[in-house]
Each structure stands twice: as C-alpha cells, then as structure tokens.
C-alpha cells in the first residue's frame, strides 16, 4: 500500500484529485512489481516554482512537466520513502493541448512516468527507453488511456 501525500501549490483549475493521483501511482507501482508499503509525495506547482526547481536541480532554466526526486539516503526509517514528484500544472495543460490529448490522460502519464523514475527506470539509452516506454504504454492501457507515445513503435 502506498501512502500518498499530495501538495497542491498551484492556482490552476481542474487539477486531478488525490484519489485520481492515488490510482495512477498504484497502477505504476503494481505494474513495476513494487509491492512494499511506501510513501510518496506529489507536489503540484505553478511555473515559477517548477522553473526554480528545474534550474536548481537539473541546471535547465525553464519549467518542465515532471521532476522526480528519488529518496536514496542510507538511513533506516519505519516506512520506505520512494521520493517526491513535482508536476507543473501549466506545463501539463499546455503540452496536452499541443499533443491534442485529454488533460487527464497527460496527467496520468506524467504520474506514471515519474513513478517509474522513482523506481529506477530511465530513458538514457535506447534499450532502457524502450523498456520504460513499453511499461508506460501497458500501464496507461490498463488505466483506460491511449498510448502516450503514438508516433513511436512500441
């Protein structure tokens, strides 16, 4: 079971509910065969905070859609901390419009994508990208959403 802490730090309208976020997180963890009790924080931010975090932690001075911060401290805690996801609401909305997809589908995809990063998946090379993207496509289908990578062969 995942304990999800949701922080709404955005003035945007039509943000996903904590229940939706919980469903998307659980789907990602289940598909990745992660069955341990854990805690995860999702912080939904506006562009200013998203840009500052991206600049400070990734040296890229613009707001991005999702940032993943895995918890990797070697300390004993009573609950496994997976880490934090920071999602910029304005970027999600803008990208959904540009990609001509439902905003809820894009939110779900970014939550799934971010969770997989917290579990150690990445897309730094072609093989890893294929593995991660194929898992994302399967999770999204299980959630009732279309392939988030329709222009790519999976």
C-alpha positions as CSV (number, residue, x, y, z in Angstrom):
1,X,0.0,0.0,0.0
2,X,1.2,3.4,-0.9
3,X,0.8,6.4,1.4
4,X,0.5,9.4,-0.9
5,X,1.0,13.0,0.3
6,X,-0.5,15.4,-2.2
7,X,0.5,19.1,-2.0
8,X,-1.5,21.5,-4.2
9,X,0.8,24.5,-4.6
10,X,-0.8,25.7,-7.8
11,X,-3.7,28.1,-8.5
12,X,-4.6,26.2,-11.7
13,X,-8.1,24.9,-12.2
14,X,-9.1,21.3,-12.9
15,X,-6.3,19.6,-11.1
16,X,-6.5,15.9,-10.6
17,X,-8.0,14.7,-7.3
18,X,-5.9,13.0,-4.7
19,X,-8.0,9.8,-5.5
20,X,-7.0,10.0,-9.2
21,X,-3.4,10.5,-8.3
22,X,-3.5,7.6,-5.9
23,X,-5.0,5.4,-8.6
24,X,-2.3,6.3,-11.2
25,X,0.5,5.8,-8.6
26,X,-0.8,2.5,-7.6
27,X,-1.1,1.3,-11.2
28,X,2.5,2.2,-11.9
29,X,3.8,0.5,-8.8
30,X,1.8,-2.6,-9.3
31,X,2.9,-2.9,-13.0
32,X,6.5,-2.5,-11.9
33,X,6.0,-5.3,-9.3
34,X,6.6,-2.9,-6.4
35,X,4.6,-4.4,-3.5
36,X,6.1,-2.9,-0.4
37,X,4.4,-0.3,1.8
38,X,5.9,3.1,0.9
39,X,5.4,6.8,1.0
40,X,5.4,9.2,-1.9
41,X,4.8,12.9,-2.2
42,X,3.3,14.6,-5.3
43,X,3.6,18.4,-5.3
44,X,1.7,20.2,-8.0
45,X,3.2,23.6,-8.7
46,X,2.9,26.7,-10.9
47,X,5.6,27.6,-13.5
48,X,7.7,29.8,-11.2
49,X,8.4,27.0,-8.7
50,X,8.7,24.4,-11.4
51,X,11.3,26.6,-13.2
52,X,13.3,27.3,-10.0
53,X,13.4,23.5,-9.1
54,X,14.4,22.6,-12.7
55,X,17.1,25.3,-12.7
56,X,18.5,24.4,-9.3
57,X,18.5,20.6,-9.6
58,X,18.9,20.0,-13.4
59,X,20.6,23.2,-14.5
60,X,17.8,23.9,-17.0
61,X,16.2,27.3,-16.6
62,X,12.6,26.5,-17.6
63,X,9.6,24.9,-16.1
64,X,9.3,21.2,-17.1
65,X,6.3,18.8,-16.8
66,X,7.6,16.4,-14.1
67,X,10.6,16.2,-11.9
68,X,11.4,13.1,-9.9
69,X,13.4,13.1,-6.7
70,X,14.1,9.6,-5.6
71,X,14.8,9.2,-1.9
72,X,18.2,7.5,-1.7
73,X,19.5,8.1,1.8
74,X,21.0,5.1,3.6
75,X,19.1,5.5,6.8
76,X,16.6,3.2,8.5
77,X,13.0,4.6,8.5
78,X,9.8,2.9,9.6
79,X,8.3,3.4,6.1
80,X,10.0,3.1,2.7
81,X,10.2,6.6,1.2
82,X,10.1,6.4,-2.6
83,X,10.7,10.1,-3.1
84,X,8.9,13.1,-4.5
85,X,7.3,14.1,-7.8
86,X,6.9,17.7,-8.7
87,X,4.5,18.3,-11.5
88,X,3.9,21.8,-13.1
89,X,0.2,22.2,-13.8
90,X,0.6,24.9,-16.5
91,X,3.1,22.8,-18.5
92,X,0.8,19.7,-18.3
93,X,-2.1,21.7,-19.7
94,X,0.0,23.3,-22.4
95,X,1.5,20.0,-23.5
96,X,-1.8,18.2,-23.5
97,X,-3.2,20.9,-25.8
98,X,-0.1,20.8,-28.1
99,X,-0.3,17.0,-28.3
100,X,-4.1,17.1,-28.8
101,X,-4.7,14.7,-25.9
102,X,-7.0,14.8,-22.9
103,X,-5.5,16.7,-20.0
104,X,-6.4,13.8,-17.6
105,X,-4.5,11.4,-19.9
106,X,-1.4,13.6,-19.8
107,X,-1.6,13.9,-16.0
108,X,-1.9,10.1,-15.7
109,X,1.0,9.6,-18.0
110,X,3.3,12.0,-16.2
111,X,2.4,10.5,-12.8
112,X,3.2,7.0,-14.2
113,X,6.4,8.2,-15.8
114,X,7.6,10.0,-12.7
115,X,6.8,6.9,-10.5
116,X,8.8,4.7,-12.8
117,X,11.8,7.1,-12.5
118,X,11.5,6.9,-8.7
119,X,11.7,3.1,-9.1
120,X,14.9,3.4,-11.1
121,X,13.7,3.3,-14.6
122,X,15.2,5.7,-17.1
123,X,15.4,6.5,-20.8
124,X,19.1,7.5,-21.1
125,X,19.7,4.9,-23.8
126,X,17.5,3.2,-26.4
127,X,17.1,-0.1,-24.6
128,X,16.2,1.5,-21.3
129,X,13.9,3.9,-23.1
130,X,12.1,1.0,-24.9
131,X,11.7,-0.9,-21.6
132,X,10.3,2.2,-19.8
133,X,8.0,3.3,-22.6
134,X,6.6,-0.2,-23.2
135,X,5.8,-0.4,-19.5
136,X,4.2,3.1,-19.6
137,X,2.0,2.1,-22.6
138,X,0.9,-1.1,-20.7
139,X,0.0,0.9,-17.6
140,X,-1.8,3.5,-19.5
141,X,-3.8,0.9,-21.3
142,X,-4.7,-0.8,-18.0
143,X,-6.0,2.6,-16.8
144,X,-8.1,3.0,-20.0
145,X,-5.9,5.6,-21.7
146,X,-4.4,5.6,-25.1
147,X,-0.7,5.1,-25.9
148,X,1.1,8.2,-24.8
149,X,3.7,7.6,-27.5
150,X,1.5,7.2,-30.6
151,X,4.2,8.3,-33.0
152,X,6.7,5.7,-31.8
153,X,6.7,2.0,-32.4
154,X,6.3,0.1,-29.1
